[in-house]
């Protein structure tokens, strides 16, 4: 989470000694406030937030496109008679395969594990325990029954 310092000084001296006001504080979008709320107040991990789920879907689409391009490159290389061109296509194919591996790693980091899903379900479905309710149990050595 990036926190930008807020400039407290409202007056600065510019060229020729004229006073200038400081730039206004940055405006944060609704999405940045939402992700902060989800991660801080709701105690969600990045992959559980709406932004994380949107990123996950975008990475899935990117992976699909990369794999499609990779398949087309292999087909094109298989149809060529020029050995130099085949080598260049194979080199490009190897680069694309590395990008595919990187995308898969990023996707696996954003994937919501089944244990996270269970935890989220339990957090949402269980009523909070009343904080003013105390349960008093007798000590094991206490035989006043």
Backbone as CSV, one residue per row, in Angstrom:
resi,resn,N_x,N_y,N_z,CA_x,CA_y,CA_z,C_x,C_y,C_z
1,UNK,0.845,-1.152,0.000,0.000,0.000,0.000,0.902,1.230,0.000
2,UNK,0.659,2.108,-0.918,1.457,3.315,-1.045,0.766,4.448,-0.314
3,UNK,1.476,5.070,0.591,0.938,6.203,1.320,1.755,7.418,0.911
4,UNK,1.095,8.405,0.360,1.783,9.607,-0.087,1.781,10.640,1.040
5,UNK,2.920,11.296,1.245,2.942,12.323,2.301,2.095,13.515,1.895
6,UNK,1.445,14.089,2.858,0.611,15.256,2.605,1.445,16.502,2.884
7,UNK,1.457,17.435,1.964,2.233,18.649,2.118,1.455,19.603,3.022
8,UNK,2.076,19.973,4.143,1.374,20.837,5.089,1.589,22.304,4.788
9,UNK,2.672,22.639,4.133,2.939,24.038,3.809,2.063,24.468,2.645
10,UNK,1.395,25.579,2.797,0.516,26.046,1.728,1.114,27.198,0.941
11,UNK,2.259,27.697,1.387,2.874,28.832,0.699,4.322,28.492,0.386
12,UNK,4.744,28.798,-0.828,6.130,28.602,-1.235,6.546,29.811,-2.065
13,UNK,7.812,30.040,-2.164,8.327,31.164,-2.953,8.752,30.658,-4.319
14,UNK,8.223,31.276,-5.343,8.581,30.911,-6.705,9.645,31.846,-7.245
15,UNK,9.819,31.861,-8.552,10.774,32.761,-9.197,10.350,34.200,-8.939
16,UNK,11.312,35.035,-8.816,11.100,36.476,-8.593,10.404,36.757,-7.264
17,UNK,10.459,35.824,-6.306,9.955,36.052,-4.969,8.442,36.046,-4.820
18,UNK,7.712,35.665,-5.856,6.254,35.631,-5.760,5.817,34.420,-4.945
19,UNK,4.755,34.595,-4.182,4.247,33.470,-3.401,3.392,32.572,-4.285
20,UNK,3.548,31.286,-4.056,2.780,30.280,-4.801,2.162,29.332,-3.791
21,UNK,1.000,28.836,-4.087,0.398,27.867,-3.181,0.896,26.471,-3.556
22,UNK,0.938,25.593,-2.572,1.385,24.218,-2.789,0.355,23.478,-3.624
23,UNK,0.776,22.412,-4.299,-0.191,21.648,-5.085,-1.240,21.017,-4.178
24,UNK,-2.432,20.820,-4.694,-3.481,20.220,-3.859,-3.123,18.772,-3.527
25,UNK,-3.660,18.255,-2.431,-3.384,16.862,-2.087,-3.921,15.941,-3.182
26,UNK,-3.287,14.777,-3.348,-3.735,13.876,-4.419,-5.151,13.377,-4.162
27,UNK,-5.876,13.179,-5.233,-7.230,12.621,-5.117,-7.144,11.129,-5.362
28,UNK,-7.788,10.401,-4.518,-7.771,8.949,-4.641,-9.072,8.502,-5.279
29,UNK,-8.949,7.547,-6.139,-10.143,7.054,-6.813,-10.973,6.203,-5.860
30,UNK,-12.190,5.967,-6.266,-13.089,5.140,-5.472,-12.539,3.723,-5.332
31,UNK,-11.858,3.237,-6.394,-11.305,1.888,-6.353,-10.187,1.776,-5.325
32,UNK,-9.330,2.806,-5.217,-8.245,2.726,-4.238,-8.802,2.742,-2.824
33,UNK,-9.873,3.494,-2.602,-10.499,3.498,-1.281,-11.157,2.143,-1.016
34,UNK,-11.757,1.556,-2.042,-12.424,0.267,-1.877,-11.421,-0.824,-1.525
35,UNK,-10.287,-0.865,-2.215,-9.312,-1.924,-1.927,-8.723,-1.739,-0.531
36,UNK,-8.541,-0.490,-0.107,-8.068,-0.250,1.251,-9.089,-0.742,2.265
37,UNK,-10.368,-0.478,2.005,-11.428,-0.934,2.901,-11.447,-2.460,2.968
38,UNK,-11.346,-3.104,1.818,-11.406,-4.564,1.788,-10.222,-5.195,2.513
39,UNK,-9.038,-4.612,2.355,-7.859,-5.219,2.964,-7.702,-4.852,4.441
40,UNK,-8.047,-3.620,4.803,-7.839,-3.182,6.187,-9.039,-3.515,7.065
41,UNK,-10.217,-3.081,6.659,-11.395,-3.257,7.513,-11.986,-4.659,7.443
42,UNK,-11.957,-5.252,6.269,-12.550,-6.591,6.125,-11.518,-7.698,6.236
43,UNK,-10.250,-7.335,6.406,-9.153,-8.289,6.601,-9.046,-9.293,5.451
44,UNK,-9.203,-8.807,4.230,-9.097,-9.678,3.070,-7.683,-9.608,2.506
45,UNK,-7.252,-10.721,1.937,-5.996,-10.749,1.198,-6.249,-10.125,-0.166
46,UNK,-5.177,-9.753,-0.872,-5.335,-9.120,-2.184,-6.176,-9.974,-3.120
47,UNK,-5.929,-11.267,-3.126,-6.661,-12.133,-4.057,-8.137,-12.280,-3.705
48,UNK,-8.533,-11.853,-2.519,-9.941,-11.921,-2.138,-10.696,-10.632,-2.464
49,UNK,-9.982,-9.561,-2.759,-10.622,-8.286,-3.041,-11.162,-8.276,-4.473
50,UNK,-12.036,-7.314,-4.751,-12.562,-7.181,-6.111,-11.445,-6.883,-7.094
51,UNK,-10.509,-6.033,-6.685,-9.384,-5.698,-7.564,-8.544,-6.937,-7.851
52,UNK,-8.311,-7.756,-6.842,-7.541,-8.983,-7.028,-8.249,-9.955,-7.949
53,UNK,-9.566,-10.057,-7.823,-10.324,-10.958,-8.685,-10.341,-10.446,-10.122
54,UNK,-10.401,-9.117,-10.293,-10.344,-8.534,-11.633,-8.982,-8.788,-12.260
55,UNK,-7.924,-8.627,-11.471,-6.570,-8.891,-11.953,-6.420,-10.366,-12.327
56,UNK,-6.973,-11.254,-11.520,-6.913,-12.692,-11.802,-7.564,-13.008,-13.155
57,UNK,-8.736,-12.428,-13.402,-9.423,-12.662,-14.680,-8.623,-12.104,-15.850
58,UNK,-8.003,-10.932,-15.661,-7.185,-10.338,-16.724,-5.960,-11.205,-17.012
59,UNK,-5.358,-11.752,-15.972,-4.205,-12.638,-16.177,-4.623,-13.932,-16.865
60,UNK,-5.795,-14.444,-16.546,-6.303,-15.647,-17.221,-6.470,-15.381,-18.715
61,UNK,-7.012,-14.206,-19.059,-7.202,-13.828,-20.456,-5.848,-13.667,-21.151
62,UNK,-4.894,-13.030,-20.469,-3.548,-12.870,-21.017,-2.909,-14.227,-21.285
63,UNK,-3.050,-15.146,-20.354,-2.488,-16.490,-20.525,-3.109,-17.188,-21.729
64,UNK,-4.402,-17.058,-21.862,-5.104,-17.654,-23.000,-4.562,-17.093,-24.324
65,UNK,-4.386,-15.773,-24.385,-3.861,-15.133,-25.591,-2.417,-15.553,-25.868
66,UNK,-1.598,-15.644,-24.814,-0.207,-16.047,-24.985,-0.114,-17.486,-25.496
67,UNK,-0.936,-18.374,-24.944,-0.911,-19.767,-25.388,-1.388,-19.895,-26.827
68,UNK,-2.356,-19.093,-27.214,-2.837,-19.092,-28.599,-1.732,-18.621,-29.548
69,UNK,-1.032,-17.541,-29.176,0.065,-17.034,-30.001,1.201,-18.051,-30.080
70,UNK,1.457,-18.733,-28.990,2.501,-19.753,-28.952,2.165,-20.904,-29.904
71,UNK,0.919,-21.325,-29.882,0.481,-22.415,-30.776,0.621,-21.993,-32.232
72,UNK,0.232,-20.756,-32.548,0.335,-20.264,-33.930,1.787,-20.171,-34.379
73,UNK,2.689,-19.768,-33.473,4.110,-19.707,-33.812,4.670,-21.091,-34.118
74,UNK,4.297,-22.078,-33.316,4.765,-23.453,-33.569,4.265,-23.957,-34.915
75,UNK,3.000,-23.678,-35.232,2.447,-24.095,-36.529,3.189,-23.422,-37.681
76,UNK,3.449,-22.126,-37.522,4.159,-21.381,-38.559,5.575,-21.904,-38.746
77,UNK,6.263,-22.194,-37.657,7.625,-22.723,-37.740,7.637,-24.090,-38.412
78,UNK,6.602,-24.883,-38.169,6.531,-26.222,-38.770,6.307,-26.184,-40.273
79,UNK,5.747,-25.091,-40.782,5.464,-24.990,-42.219,6.599,-24.344,-43.011
80,UNK,7.641,-23.876,-42.349,8.711,-23.148,-43.030,9.809,-24.077,-43.529
81,UNK,10.396,-23.713,-44.673,11.529,-24.452,-45.230,12.844,-23.740,-44.930
82,UNK,12.791,-22.440,-44.665,13.975,-21.643,-44.410,14.459,-21.909,-42.978
83,UNK,15.661,-22.491,-42.844,16.190,-22.882,-41.543,16.428,-21.670,-40.629
84,UNK,16.906,-20.572,-41.186,17.148,-19.364,-40.392,15.834,-18.821,-39.827
85,UNK,14.797,-18.796,-40.636,13.492,-18.333,-40.192,12.926,-19.246,-39.104
86,UNK,13.120,-20.547,-39.266,12.653,-21.516,-38.254,13.369,-21.278,-36.926
87,UNK,14.673,-21.002,-36.981,15.427,-20.728,-35.745,14.908,-19.462,-35.062
88,UNK,14.627,-18.424,-35.844,14.109,-17.186,-35.276,12.722,-17.401,-34.657
89,UNK,11.889,-18.172,-35.341,10.554,-18.456,-34.799,10.647,-19.282,-33.520
90,UNK,11.575,-20.233,-33.488,11.759,-21.056,-32.289,12.293,-20.220,-31.120
91,UNK,13.173,-19.240,-31.424,13.683,-18.357,-30.373,12.540,-17.504,-29.811
92,UNK,11.716,-16.994,-30.698,10.557,-16.194,-30.267,9.586,-17.057,-29.457
93,UNK,9.447,-18.306,-29.881,8.581,-19.247,-29.173,9.105,-19.502,-27.756
94,UNK,10.411,-19.628,-27.600,11.009,-19.855,-26.278,10.776,-18.647,-25.372
95,UNK,10.891,-17.426,-25.930,10.614,-16.216,-25.150,9.156,-16.194,-24.689
96,UNK,8.281,-16.557,-25.594,6.850,-16.563,-25.269,6.532,-17.614,-24.206
97,UNK,7.202,-18.757,-24.269,6.978,-19.795,-23.250,7.426,-19.318,-21.872
98,UNK,8.515,-18.523,-21.812,8.949,-17.969,-20.529,7.912,-16.981,-19.995
99,UNK,7.345,-16.173,-20.875,6.290,-15.247,-20.448,5.063,-16.008,-19.952
100,UNK,4.764,-17.119,-20.593,3.633,-17.954,-20.156,3.899,-18.496,-18.754
101,UNK,5.134,-18.950,-18.504,5.472,-19.452,-17.160,5.338,-18.340,-16.120
102,UNK,5.774,-17.117,-16.463,5.653,-15.999,-15.533,4.183,-15.678,-15.242
103,UNK,3.374,-15.686,-16.282,1.947,-15.408,-16.097,1.304,-16.478,-15.223
104,UNK,1.678,-17.734,-15.426,1.130,-18.821,-14.602,1.529,-18.656,-13.135
105,UNK,2.765,-18.209,-12.900,3.194,-17.964,-11.509,2.367,-16.850,-10.883
106,UNK,2.114,-15.790,-11.643,1.314,-14.687,-11.124,-0.115,-15.144,-10.829
107,UNK,-0.655,-15.966,-11.707,-2.012,-16.487,-11.497,-2.064,-17.354,-10.252
108,UNK,-1.049,-18.186,-10.069,-1.074,-19.076,-8.899,-0.990,-18.284,-7.596
109,UNK,-0.326,-17.119,-7.620,-0.268,-16.289,-6.417,-1.629,-15.656,-6.114
110,UNK,-2.433,-15.422,-7.152,-3.740,-14.779,-6.953,-4.875,-15.776,-6.774
111,UNK,-4.612,-17.034,-7.020,-5.676,-18.027,-6.911,-6.109,-18.164,-5.458
112,UNK,-7.399,-18.166,-5.239,-7.934,-18.315,-3.884,-7.960,-19.808,-3.554
113,UNK,-7.222,-20.167,-2.547,-7.137,-21.571,-2.131,-8.444,-21.985,-1.445
114,UNK,-8.693,-23.280,-1.434,-9.939,-23.784,-0.857,-10.022,-23.465,0.634
115,UNK,-8.884,-23.426,1.326,-8.890,-23.114,2.747,-9.284,-21.650,2.965
116,UNK,-8.833,-20.761,2.062,-9.245,-19.359,2.140,-10.741,-19.233,1.896
117,UNK,-11.247,-20.001,0.926,-12.678,-19.954,0.634,-13.486,-20.420,1.843
118,UNK,-13.047,-21.480,2.486,-13.733,-21.985,3.670,-13.687,-20.951,4.793
119,UNK,-12.527,-20.350,4.981,-12.384,-19.330,6.023,-13.294,-18.141,5.742
120,UNK,-13.335,-17.708,4.498,-14.198,-16.582,4.124,-15.671,-16.939,4.368
121,UNK,-16.064,-18.158,4.002,-17.441,-18.598,4.199,-17.799,-18.589,5.684
122,UNK,-16.894,-19.106,6.502,-17.164,-19.159,7.938,-17.228,-17.758,8.543
123,UNK,-16.352,-16.863,8.085,-16.388,-15.489,8.593,-17.698,-14.800,8.245
124,UNK,-18.226,-15.091,7.073,-19.440,-14.422,6.628,-20.695,-15.062,7.205
125,UNK,-20.652,-16.348,7.536,-21.874,-17.036,7.934,-22.050,-17.170,9.445
126,UNK,-20.981,-17.052,10.201,-21.078,-17.235,11.648,-21.359,-15.888,12.310
127,UNK,-22.325,-15.889,13.217,-22.642,-14.666,13.952,-21.502,-14.362,14.913
128,UNK,-21.186,-13.106,15.094,-20.108,-12.769,16.025,-20.476,-13.154,17.451
129,UNK,-19.489,-13.599,18.206,-19.678,-13.992,19.597,-19.853,-12.730,20.425
130,UNK,-20.917,-12.653,21.240,-21.134,-11.431,22.020,-19.978,-11.202,22.991
131,UNK,-19.436,-9.998,22.987,-18.269,-9.701,23.812,-18.634,-9.556,25.291
132,UNK,-19.907,-9.344,25.597,-20.294,-9.174,26.997,-20.742,-10.487,27.638
133,UNK,-20.594,-11.585,26.961,-20.990,-12.883,27.498,-19.754,-13.605,28.007
134,UNK,-19.743,-13.963,29.271,-18.622,-14.673,29.855,-19.088,-16.055,30.273
135,UNK,-18.277,-17.023,30.031,-18.590,-18.397,30.418,-17.663,-18.752,31.564
136,UNK,-18.243,-19.087,32.700,-17.444,-19.395,33.884,-17.498,-20.897,34.097
137,UNK,-16.333,-21.491,34.016,-16.231,-22.931,34.225,-15.499,-23.197,35.522
138,UNK,-15.904,-24.267,36.247,-15.178,-24.583,37.489,-13.783,-25.124,37.156
139,UNK,-12.836,-24.826,38.018,-11.489,-25.375,37.854,-11.530,-26.869,38.086
140,UNK,-10.615,-27.585,37.537,-10.625,-29.049,37.652,-10.444,-29.494,39.081
141,UNK,-9.733,-28.744,39.913,-9.510,-29.105,41.331,-10.660,-28.664,42.211
142,UNK,-11.579,-27.905,41.692,-12.685,-27.382,42.472,-13.788,-28.429,42.520
143,UNK,-14.069,-28.998,43.714,-15.088,-30.048,43.793,-16.295,-29.567,44.569
144,UNK,-16.647,-28.323,44.417,-17.872,-27.800,45.013,-19.002,-28.025,44.022
145,UNK,-19.577,-29.151,43.989,-20.647,-29.451,43.047,-21.974,-29.501,43.706
